[in-house]
Amino acid sequence: MPKSRPVSCVEHGTPSPRRLGGAEAVVIIVVIAVTAALVALVEMPLHLVLQLLAGAGLTAVLVVGLVTGATTRWMRTALAALLSPAA
């Protein structure tokens, strides 16, 4: 009787997900610290802080897209999201 091999759900030879580098982790920590400071020390309302972070994030996406030469469809979507009125 042939011996059955266990089936693996993991494909061998595929690259593992990329981990954050030191600079990326520092940026995330600084963003969290600035958010906490704005809410706690300046007593800025949370919804304004979230709007500020969302705007900064969308602006960063737009700048990275321009620098890397992203497709126009992707850039149009990001620009529309950036310019849409706040909810």
C-alpha positions in Angstrom: 0.0 0.0 0.0 1.5 3.4 -1.0 2.3 5.8 1.8 0.2 8.9 1.7 2.0 12.2 2.0 0.4 15.0 4.1 -0.9 17.9 2.0 0.7 21.2 2.9 -1.3 24.4 2.6 1.9 26.3 2.3 3.6 26.6 -1.0 7.3 26.0 -0.8 9.5 28.6 -2.5 7.1 31.5 -2.2 8.5 34.6 -0.5 7.3 35.3 3.0 5.4 38.6 3.6 7.8 41.5 4.0 8.3 42.8 7.5 8.4 46.5 8.4 11.8 48.1 8.3 13.1 50.3 11.1 12.2 53.6 9.4 8.6 52.4 8.7 8.2 51.3 12.3 9.4 54.7 13.5 7.0 56.6 11.3 4.1 54.5 12.6 5.2 55.1 16.2 5.5 58.8 15.6 2.0 59.0 14.0 0.5 57.2 17.0 2.4 59.4 19.5 1.3 62.7 17.7 -2.3 61.4 17.6 -2.3 60.7 21.3 -0.7 64.1 22.1 -3.3 65.9 20.0 -6.1 64.1 21.7 -4.8 64.2 25.3 -2.7 67.4 25.6 -4.3 69.8 23.1 -7.7 68.3 23.8 -8.5 68.3 20.1 -11.6 66.3 19.3 -10.9 62.8 18.1 -12.9 63.2 14.8 -10.7 66.2 13.9 -7.5 64.2 14.6 -8.8 61.3 12.5 -9.6 63.8 9.6 -6.1 65.2 9.9 -4.6 61.7 9.8 -6.7 60.7 6.8 -5.8 63.8 4.9 -2.1 63.3 5.6 -2.4 59.7 4.6 -4.2 60.5 1.3 -1.7 63.2 0.6 1.2 60.8 1.1 -0.5 58.3 -1.2 -0.9 60.9 -3.9 2.8 62.1 -3.6 4.1 58.5 -3.7 1.9 57.8 -6.7 3.3 60.8 -8.5 6.9 59.9 -7.7 6.5 56.3 -8.7 4.5 56.9 -11.8 1.2 55.2 -10.8 -1.5 54.6 -13.4 -3.9 57.4 -14.1 -6.9 55.4 -12.9 -5.4 54.8 -9.5 -4.3 58.4 -9.2 -7.7 59.7 -10.2 -9.3 57.6 -7.5 -6.9 58.8 -4.8 -7.3 62.4 -5.9 -11.1 62.1 -5.8 -10.9 60.7 -2.3 -8.6 63.5 -1.2 -10.8 66.2 -2.6 -14.2 64.8 -1.5 -16.0 66.6 1.4 -15.5 65.4 4.9 -18.3 63.2 6.2 
